[in-house]
Amino acid sequence: MIYCKHCKSDKDYHTCTNGPHIQALCIDCGNHLKFISKKLNGDTDIVSFNTMGAINNSTAIYLTISDGRICRRVQSPTTSSIQRTTKDGRVVNEEHYNGWMGIITNITTRESDYGKEWNVTINDGTVTVILSFKYSSGYAASFLKALPNVKLSEPVTFTPKVTIDGEKKRTVLFLNQNGSAVKWAYTKDNPNGCPGLKQIKVKGINTWDDSDMMEYLESMVNNDILPQLNASVGDMPF
């Protein structure tokens, strides 16, 4: 289901054309809408959509990852959205997806109200999204360790997962290209210069610190990945 960003209606629409890209008219206000639905593992898991003309080089859809799902916050409830109350007491509506696919066009870090985070800009030729996740997290480490093996000029599928082992929660962001999983460039057996986790004691309690690892991976992005992305901007198929 899509909803109209002009009048916020999610009642229905009139289809104007057929094919992978569908133009539609909102029944309530008559404005044109466009959405695209893609398939992942046989289900409609990856979805991107926009009001015609609303997406351009300066705007993007913001996505986050929560409990192994990609989340997009919407202003009003839709038939596919889930309502929840945030830690600060706000009621929000979110649509959840199993994955997202597109070409990586930029990678940055920024300080947010919740701490430092990674922002990965992804474009599928129709919409631009910015996928955000915590700077120090399983999602970040797994993404960055696979990044050197990603073909930056080709679409990549992002699939977050959460596994529970006793009281431990493990988060991973799997990358897939051309039907195959993207392998890590930095592993425990072959670190290739990337530091591992370091055990430290904080207030008398042993814990694992990833500061050296994340500093190394951020340097890798800045020195190796971003120059490639900047050089290939003119070669993008959109």
ABEGO torsion letter per residue (X at the ends): XBBBAAAGBAABBBBABBEABBBBBBAAAGBBBBBBBBBBGGBBABBBBBBBGABBAABBBBBBBBGGBBBBBBABBBAABBBBBBAAGBBBBBBBBABBBEBBABBBBBBBAAEBBBBBBBBAGABBBBBBBBABBAAAAAAAAAAAABBAABBBBBBBBBBBBEABBBBBBBBBBGGBBBBBABBAABAGGBBBBBBBBBGGBBBBBAAAAAAAAAAAAAAAAAAAAAAAAAABAX
